[in-house]
């Protein structure tokens, strides 16, 4: 995982400690699927720093309280303090010991709404020396495409890291699962692509890109991509739409 700043090594260490404890628990390992930017970065699929731990919960609802209890026991053992948490879903904002008291928050977020078309695979994550069930690349890419609109509709926020990740996945030639998009958005792919292109054109600004990405990329990498990121993503999406129309 790339570290834009040496101080990020401390945050990464705490993420790795937490992940090891989670996947050393047989119950949690069977019911939590690792996903998101940190998962992609640890798998070598994404070339930016990522700060959160994201999971899918794939067990029965009756097990939710057991998940909470086990996670909170792990946090206590590690010396992590729960700064805030959601009462509806397992979402935690954790404080870890650090001299930089304003930059020591680790977010652990568990999605409880199951997307039935997600696909998973077991991967060796060498950073923590564990075999972990993760989203496949096709699932990661599809969910990242959906996340850009979903985040805005639910929280009225835009994350430039979503734009960057979409760009990177296209650049690497990865494919996305159309089934996930149609399930989550309840529309066909062509309609979705028109919608996301229009959204980016109207809502993504240079200031949004600068504010979100400058701490997640190395300075040279950030300088190289910031001016062209928006238009290149739109071009990729327009090409994808044209491909589908021709088919």
C-alpha positions as CSV (number, residue, x, y, z in Angstrom):
1,X,0.0,0.0,0.0
2,X,1.4,3.4,-1.0
3,X,2.0,5.9,1.8
4,X,1.9,9.5,0.7
5,X,3.3,10.7,4.1
6,X,5.5,8.8,6.5
7,X,3.1,9.5,9.4
8,X,0.5,7.3,7.5
9,X,2.6,4.3,8.5
10,X,1.1,4.5,12.0
11,X,-2.4,4.5,10.6
12,X,-1.6,1.6,8.4
13,X,-0.2,-0.4,11.3
14,X,-3.4,0.0,13.3
15,X,-5.5,-1.1,10.3
16,X,-3.3,-4.2,9.9
17,X,-3.5,-5.0,13.6
18,X,-7.3,-4.7,13.5
19,X,-7.6,-6.8,10.4
20,X,-5.4,-9.6,11.9
21,X,-7.6,-9.8,15.0
22,X,-10.8,-9.9,12.9
23,X,-9.6,-12.7,10.6
24,X,-8.1,-14.7,13.5
25,X,-11.6,-15.0,14.8
26,X,-13.2,-18.0,13.0
27,X,-16.7,-16.6,13.4
28,X,-16.0,-13.1,12.1
29,X,-13.9,-14.5,9.3
30,X,-16.9,-16.6,8.1
31,X,-19.3,-13.7,8.2
32,X,-17.4,-10.6,7.2
33,X,-16.1,-10.1,3.6
34,X,-13.4,-7.5,3.1
35,X,-14.0,-4.9,0.5
36,X,-13.4,-1.3,-0.5
37,X,-10.3,0.8,-1.2
38,X,-8.1,-0.6,1.6
39,X,-8.9,-4.2,0.4
40,X,-8.0,-3.2,-3.2
41,X,-4.8,-1.4,-2.1
42,X,-3.7,-4.4,0.0
43,X,-4.3,-6.7,-3.0
44,X,-2.2,-4.5,-5.2
45,X,-5.2,-3.5,-7.3
46,X,-5.1,0.2,-6.4
47,X,-2.2,2.6,-6.2
48,X,-3.4,5.0,-3.5
49,X,-3.5,5.2,0.3
50,X,-6.8,4.2,1.9
51,X,-7.8,4.8,5.5
52,X,-10.9,2.8,6.4
53,X,-11.8,-0.8,6.9
54,X,-15.0,-1.8,5.0
55,X,-16.8,-5.2,5.1
56,X,-19.9,-6.9,3.9
57,X,-21.9,-8.8,6.5
58,X,-23.2,-12.0,4.9
59,X,-24.7,-13.8,7.8
60,X,-28.2,-14.1,9.3
61,X,-29.5,-11.0,11.1
62,X,-29.6,-13.0,14.3
63,X,-25.8,-13.0,14.4
64,X,-25.5,-9.2,14.3
65,X,-25.2,-8.7,18.0
66,X,-22.6,-11.4,18.2
67,X,-20.6,-9.5,15.5
68,X,-20.8,-6.3,17.5
69,X,-19.7,-8.0,20.7
70,X,-16.7,-9.7,19.1
71,X,-15.6,-6.5,17.4
72,X,-15.9,-4.5,20.5
73,X,-13.9,-7.1,22.4
74,X,-11.2,-6.9,19.8
75,X,-11.1,-3.1,20.0
76,X,-10.7,-3.3,23.8
77,X,-7.9,-5.8,23.5
78,X,-6.0,-3.7,21.0
79,X,-6.5,-0.5,23.1
80,X,-8.8,1.2,20.6
81,X,-11.3,3.6,22.0
82,X,-14.8,3.9,20.5
83,X,-15.1,7.6,19.7
84,X,-18.5,7.2,18.0
85,X,-20.7,4.4,16.5
86,X,-23.9,3.9,14.7
87,X,-26.9,2.4,16.5
88,X,-28.4,1.0,13.3
89,X,-25.4,-0.8,11.8
90,X,-22.0,-1.9,12.9
91,X,-20.1,1.3,12.1
92,X,-17.3,2.5,14.4
93,X,-15.0,5.5,14.7
94,X,-12.0,4.4,16.7
95,X,-9.2,6.3,18.4
96,X,-5.8,4.7,18.6
97,X,-2.9,5.9,20.7
98,X,-0.9,8.5,18.8
99,X,1.1,11.7,19.4
100,X,-1.0,13.3,16.7
101,X,-4.3,13.4,18.5
102,X,-6.2,15.0,15.6
103,X,-5.2,12.4,13.1
104,X,-5.7,9.1,14.9
105,X,-9.2,7.9,13.9
106,X,-9.9,4.6,12.2
107,X,-13.3,3.9,10.7
108,X,-14.7,0.4,10.6
109,X,-17.8,0.1,8.5
110,X,-19.9,-3.0,7.9
111,X,-22.6,-3.1,5.2
112,X,-25.6,-5.1,6.3
113,X,-27.7,-4.8,3.1
114,X,-26.8,-7.8,1.0
115,X,-26.2,-7.4,-2.7
116,X,-26.9,-10.9,-4.0
117,X,-24.9,-10.6,-7.1
118,X,-21.6,-9.7,-5.3
119,X,-18.9,-12.4,-5.8
120,X,-16.1,-13.2,-3.4
121,X,-12.8,-15.0,-3.5
122,X,-10.2,-16.0,-0.9
123,X,-7.0,-14.1,-1.2
124,X,-3.7,-14.2,0.7
125,X,-3.1,-10.7,2.1
126,X,0.7,-10.6,2.6
127,X,0.6,-7.4,4.6
128,X,-1.1,-9.3,7.4
129,X,-0.2,-12.9,6.4
130,X,-3.8,-14.1,6.4
131,X,-6.2,-15.7,3.9
132,X,-9.1,-13.4,3.7
133,X,-12.4,-13.6,1.8
134,X,-12.6,-10.5,-0.4
135,X,-14.7,-8.9,-3.2
136,X,-13.6,-10.0,-6.6
137,X,-12.2,-7.3,-8.9
138,X,-15.5,-7.3,-10.9
139,X,-17.5,-6.7,-7.7
140,X,-15.1,-4.0,-6.5
141,X,-15.3,-2.1,-9.8
142,X,-19.1,-2.3,-10.0
143,X,-19.6,-1.2,-6.4
144,X,-17.2,1.7,-6.9
145,X,-19.2,2.9,-9.9
146,X,-22.4,2.7,-7.9
147,X,-20.8,4.3,-4.8
148,X,-20.3,7.6,-6.5
149,X,-24.1,8.2,-7.0
150,X,-25.1,6.3,-3.8
151,X,-22.9,8.4,-1.6
152,X,-24.4,11.6,-3.0
153,X,-28.0,10.3,-2.7
154,X,-27.6,9.1,0.9
155,X,-25.2,11.7,2.4
156,X,-25.1,14.5,-0.2
157,X,-21.3,14.2,-0.5
158,X,-18.9,13.4,-3.3
159,X,-15.7,11.5,-2.8
160,X,-13.0,12.2,-5.4
161,X,-11.4,8.9,-4.4
162,X,-14.4,7.2,-6.1
163,X,-13.5,9.1,-9.3
164,X,-9.9,8.2,-9.0
165,X,-10.6,4.5,-8.4
166,X,-12.9,4.3,-11.4
167,X,-10.2,5.9,-13.5
168,X,-7.5,3.5,-12.2
169,X,-9.7,0.4,-12.7
170,X,-10.4,1.4,-16.3
171,X,-6.7,2.1,-16.9
172,X,-5.8,-1.4,-15.7
173,X,-8.4,-2.9,-18.0
174,X,-10.5,-4.4,-15.2
175,X,-14.1,-5.3,-15.9
176,X,-17.1,-4.6,-13.8
177,X,-20.1,-6.8,-13.0
178,X,-23.2,-5.5,-14.8
179,X,-25.4,-7.6,-12.6
180,X,-24.3,-5.7,-9.5
181,X,-25.1,-2.4,-11.1
182,X,-28.5,-3.5,-12.3
183,X,-29.4,-5.0,-8.9
184,X,-28.3,-2.0,-6.8
185,X,-29.5,0.8,-9.2
186,X,-32.6,-1.1,-10.5
187,X,-31.9,0.1,-14.0
188,X,-30.1,-1.1,-17.2
189,X,-26.4,-0.4,-17.7
190,X,-26.8,2.2,-20.5
191,X,-29.2,4.3,-18.4
192,X,-26.8,4.1,-15.5
193,X,-23.9,5.2,-17.6
194,X,-25.8,8.2,-18.9
195,X,-26.7,9.1,-15.3
196,X,-23.2,8.8,-13.9
197,X,-21.7,10.8,-16.8
198,X,-24.2,13.6,-16.3
199,X,-23.5,13.5,-12.6
200,X,-19.8,13.9,-12.9
201,X,-20.1,16.7,-15.5
202,X,-22.4,18.7,-13.3
203,X,-21.1,18.0,-9.8
204,X,-17.4,17.1,-9.7
205,X,-15.2,20.2,-9.3
206,X,-11.5,20.8,-9.2
207,X,-11.8,21.7,-5.5
208,X,-13.5,18.4,-4.7
209,X,-10.7,16.5,-6.4
210,X,-8.0,18.6,-4.7
211,X,-9.4,18.3,-1.2
212,X,-10.0,14.6,-1.2
213,X,-7.1,13.2,-3.2
214,X,-4.1,15.3,-2.1
215,X,-3.7,13.2,1.1
216,X,-4.2,9.9,-0.6
217,X,-1.7,10.1,-3.4
218,X,2.0,10.8,-3.6
219,X,2.7,14.5,-4.5
220,X,4.0,13.8,-8.0
221,X,1.1,11.4,-8.7
222,X,-1.4,13.9,-7.5
223,X,0.0,16.7,-9.5
224,X,0.0,14.5,-12.7
225,X,-3.6,13.4,-12.4
226,X,-5.5,16.3,-10.8
227,X,-6.1,18.4,-14.0
228,X,-7.2,15.5,-16.3
229,X,-8.9,13.1,-13.9
230,X,-12.5,14.3,-14.5
231,X,-12.4,14.5,-18.3
232,X,-10.6,11.2,-18.6
233,X,-13.1,9.4,-16.4
234,X,-15.9,10.9,-18.5
235,X,-14.1,9.7,-21.7
236,X,-13.8,6.2,-20.3
237,X,-17.5,6.1,-19.4
238,X,-18.6,7.5,-22.8
239,X,-16.5,4.9,-24.5
240,X,-18.1,2.2,-22.4
241,X,-21.6,3.5,-23.3
242,X,-20.7,3.5,-27.0
243,X,-19.4,0.0,-26.7
244,X,-22.7,-1.2,-25.2
245,X,-24.8,0.7,-27.8
246,X,-22.9,-1.0,-30.6
247,X,-23.4,-4.5,-29.0
